[in-house]
Amino acid sequence: MLPILFFIIAIIYASVGFGGGTSYLALLTIFDVEYLFIPIIGLACNIIVVTGNCFNYIRAGNLNIKFLTPYFLGSIPLAYIGGKFQITKEFFQILLFFCLMISGLLLLLQASQYKLKDQIIKKIPFFLAVIIGAGIGFVSGVVGIGGGIMLSPILYNLKAAQPKQIAIAASLFILINSISGFLGQIQKLDNLLQLQPYFYLLLAVLLGGQLGNFLNIKILKPHILAILTSILVIFVALSLGLKIF
């Protein structure tokens, strides 16, 4: 079941520019995978899915490095530190549950913003952007997600940039933080070959991510995709909550 579920999740998340890390982690937790492996698998899947997203967005000319810089300055080192951070299985599951619920609710708020093609932009102070990036980066590194699913709704609701700029910001944020968090997480393992039984999941998200990119570019409207994604996130959160509480 896991490859099929990962394939479906990759389609849905890639269609809105995300990697799917939150839902991968929840499913791996529900299926009782060794909890030290869970963040590593989730981050690896994130990297595969959002690499395609980033390529498409950059090719479309939506990249704004100056806008992204303060968020990266805060997030990259904290994602690495968070990845090395040791937590118990119980705290990991509770933290993941709250990350899912908060992300799902924020995405519902974000969905209404997609309809606004042009909006008044409010410049976020540099220091505040660094703090936002650092907070999300640390939590992302600890749990094993890219953090874009939290950053994107925050930027939308703060009206920090136009929708296209936020989309590429979220994808690049996920990619860079997933790499940083992954490098921290793998230091907890003695041998990466312990993950060999789960390599097939990487192929599933590679195929799903490519299909999701096609849906985003060619077929479905962004606000519909955002609503579908938020419903999926909340559903997975509730399923995880029933397991751990």
ABEGO torsion letter per residue (X at the ends): XAAAAAAAAAAAAAAAGBAGAAAAAAAAAAAGBBAAAAAAAAAAAAAAAAAAAAAAAAAAGABBAAAAAAAAAAAAAAAAAAAABBBBAAAAAAAAAAAAAAAAAAAAAAAAAAABABBBBBBBBAAAAAAAAAAAAAAAAAAGBAGAAAAAAAAAAAGABBAAAAAAAAAAAAAAAAAAAAAAAAAABABAAAAAAAAAAAAAAAAAAAAAAAAAAAABBAAAAAAAAAAAAAAAAAAAAAAAX
